[in-house]
């Protein structure tokens, strides 16, 4: 059913693997569409009670594949809004979403993780939000989700300065539920998913919806539909174009 995702279901637990390790599991347009479609598909599978998201190879996800968006024939705003629709679909999914993070979790990959209900990371996980260096705002509903999880001051700092941070800081900030050794990540994610899946379904779903309802009143994501407009504005802004060109050139040089 899905070309950019490997999906398996076993004993009430679904595993979704971003499987393009050669591209550090970057989020192409097609992958964003398929992530949203998969979330809706899980809603039609009553046996699925928990969904674990993971990345193949040495990273969880390097974030958005900007080249794919630039070459799209789709209406620009629709293309710019794909990430928000992906994050909303995962957050609204009936099953409990768990992110199992290792290696780099960057930009849109971090938004994907933030849309999950629970997050577990290996000790080698590293996080980065380079959007401002790329001359674009953090979009896809990333700002309200980060404010919800780590607070406004740290969200501003990490997004504005683009400085990387490690798993320990992410845990201390409240973004992660736990940190485990790299060789235990899959097993620990499985145990966490099993702990959810074996319990009565209705109170689990009520808890998820109740917590989401409370936090939506505090920091709602409903206004994130306008994130696409901010992206389009920055794609056309000369200063932003220059920043993006310089950033990508520095990355090619290995700086």
C-alpha positions in Angstrom: 0.0 0.0 0.0 2.9 2.4 0.8 6.0 3.0 -1.3 8.0 5.1 1.2 7.1 3.4 4.4 7.7 -0.2 5.7 4.7 -1.1 7.8 4.2 -4.3 9.9 1.4 -5.1 12.3 1.8 -7.7 15.1 -0.2 -8.4 18.2 -1.9 -5.0 18.3 1.3 -3.0 17.5 2.2 -1.4 14.2 5.7 -0.5 13.2 6.2 2.3 10.7 9.8 2.5 9.4 11.0 5.5 7.3 13.2 3.4 5.0 15.5 5.6 2.9 18.7 5.5 4.9 20.7 6.8 2.0 18.8 10.1 2.4 18.7 9.9 6.2 14.9 9.3 5.9 14.2 12.8 4.7 10.5 13.7 4.4 9.5 13.8 0.7 6.2 15.0 -0.5 5.1 11.4 -1.1 6.3 10.3 2.3 4.3 13.0 4.0 1.2 12.0 2.1 1.7 8.3 3.0 2.3 9.1 6.7 -1.1 10.8 6.8 -2.7 8.0 4.8 -1.2 5.4 7.1 -2.6 7.1 10.2 -6.1 7.1 8.7 -5.6 3.5 7.7 -4.7 2.5 11.2 -8.0 4.0 12.4 -9.7 1.4 10.3 -7.7 -1.5 11.9 -9.3 -2.1 15.2 -6.5 -4.5 16.3 -3.9 -1.7 16.2 -3.6 0.0 19.5 -0.1 1.4 19.3 2.0 2.6 16.4 5.8 2.9 16.7 7.6 5.3 14.3 11.3 4.7 13.6 13.9 5.4 11.0 16.1 3.0 9.1 19.9 3.3 9.1 21.7 5.9 11.1 19.0 8.6 11.6 15.4 9.0 12.6 14.8 11.7 10.0 16.8 14.5 8.4 13.6 16.6 7.9 12.0 17.9 4.8 13.3 17.1 1.4 13.2 20.7 0.1 14.3 19.7 -3.4 11.1 17.6 -3.9 8.9 20.5 -2.9 10.7 22.9 -5.3 10.1 20.5 -8.2 6.5 19.8 -7.4 3.7 20.4 -10.0 1.2 20.7 -7.1 -0.2 24.1 -6.1 2.5 25.7 -3.9 0.3 26.2 -0.9 -1.0 22.6 -1.0 2.6 21.4 -1.2 3.7 23.6 1.7 0.8 22.4 3.8 1.5 18.6 3.5 3.6 18.5 6.7 0.9 20.0 8.8 -1.6 17.5 7.5 0.8 14.7 8.3 1.4 15.9 11.9 -2.3 16.5 12.5 -3.2 13.0 11.2 -0.7 11.3 13.5 -1.8 13.3 16.5 -5.5 12.7 15.8 -5.0 8.9 15.2 -6.9 6.7 17.6 -3.9 4.5 18.4 -1.2 5.7 20.7 1.8 7.0 18.6 5.3 6.4 19.9 8.5 7.8 18.3 11.6 5.7 18.7 14.4 8.1 17.9 18.0 7.4 17.1 20.7 9.5 15.4 19.7 12.8 13.9 16.1 14.1 14.3 16.0 17.3 12.3 13.4 19.9 11.5 10.3 18.2 10.1 11.5 15.0 11.6 11.3 16.6 15.0 7.7 17.8 14.2 6.8 14.2 13.3 8.2 13.1 16.7 6.4 16.0 18.5 3.1 14.8 16.9 3.5 11.4 18.7 2.0 10.8 22.1 5.2 9.3 23.6 8.9 9.6 22.7 11.8 7.4 23.5 15.3 8.0 22.3 18.7 6.3 22.2 21.6 8.0 24.0 23.1 8.9 20.7 20.1 10.9 19.5 20.7 14.4 18.4 18.2 17.1 17.6 18.3 20.2 15.4 15.9 22.8 14.1 17.8 24.5 11.2 14.8 26.1 9.5 15.8 29.7 10.3 19.3 29.1 8.9 17.5 27.9 5.8 15.5 31.1 5.6 12.2 29.6 6.5 10.1 29.5 9.7 9.5 26.2 11.6 6.1 25.2 10.2 3.9 22.1 10.0 2.5 23.0 13.5 5.9 22.7 15.0 5.8 25.9 17.0 2.7 25.1 19.1 3.7 21.5 19.5 7.2 22.5 20.8 5.7 25.1 23.1 3.3 22.5 24.5 6.2 20.1 25.2 9.1 22.3 26.3 7.7 25.7 26.9 7.8 29.1 25.1 11.3 30.3 26.1 13.2 27.2 25.1 11.2 26.9 21.9 12.2 30.5 20.9 15.8 29.8 21.7 16.1 26.5 19.9 14.2 27.7 16.8 15.9 31.2 16.6 19.5 30.0 17.2 19.2 26.7 15.4 21.7 25.2 17.9 21.7 21.4 18.1 20.9 19.6 21.4 21.3 16.1 22.6 19.0 13.5 24.1 19.8 14.5 27.7 18.7 18.1 27.1 15.6 16.9 25.3 14.8 14.7 28.3 15.4 17.4 30.8 13.2 19.8 28.8 10.3 17.3 28.8 10.4 16.4 25.2 11.4 12.7 25.8 9.8 10.2 28.1 13.0 8.3 28.4 16.5 7.7 27.1 17.9 4.2 26.5 21.1 2.6 25.2 21.3 2.4 21.5 21.2 -1.4 21.4 18.0 -1.4 23.5 15.9 1.2 21.6 13.8 -1.2 19.6 13.2 -3.5 22.5 12.3 -0.6 24.9 10.0 0.9 22.3 8.3 -2.5 21.9 7.9 -2.9 25.7 6.4 0.6 25.9 4.0 -0.2 23.0 3.0 -3.5 24.7 2.3 -1.7 28.0 -0.2 0.4 26.2 -1.6 -2.2 23.8 -2.4 -4.8 26.6 -4.6 -2.4 28.6 -8.3 -1.7 28.1 -8.8 0.3 24.9 -11.5 2.8 25.9 -9.7 4.4 28.9 -6.4 4.6 26.8 -8.2 6.4 24.0 -10.1 8.6 26.5 -6.8 9.5 28.2 -5.2 10.5 24.9 -8.2 12.6 23.8 -8.5 14.2 27.2 -4.8 15.2 27.4 -4.9 16.5 23.9 -8.1 18.5 24.6 -6.5 20.1 27.7 -3.3 21.0 25.9 -5.2 22.3 22.9 -6.9 24.9 25.2 -3.4 25.9 26.4 -1.5 25.8 23.1 -3.7 24.9 20.2 -2.5 23.8 16.8 -5.6 24.9 15.0 -4.0 28.1 13.6 -1.2 26.1 12.1 -3.1 26.0 8.7 -1.4 29.4 8.2 2.1 28.0 8.5 2.0 27.3 4.7 1.6 31.0 4.0 4.7 31.8 6.1 6.7 29.2 4.2 5.6 30.6 0.8 6.5 34.1 1.9 10.0 33.0 2.9 10.6 31.1 -0.3 10.1 34.3 -2.2 11.9 36.7 0.2 15.4 37.7 -1.2 17.1 37.6 2.2 15.7 34.2 2.9 16.8 32.9 -0.5 20.3 34.1 0.1 20.4 32.5 3.6 19.1 29.2 2.2 21.7 29.3 -0.6 24.5 30.0 1.8 23.4 27.3 4.2 23.1 24.6 1.6 26.5 25.6 0.1 28.1 25.3 3.6 26.6 21.9 4.1 28.0 20.7 0.8 31.4 21.8 1.9 31.0 19.9 5.2 31.0 23.1 7.4 
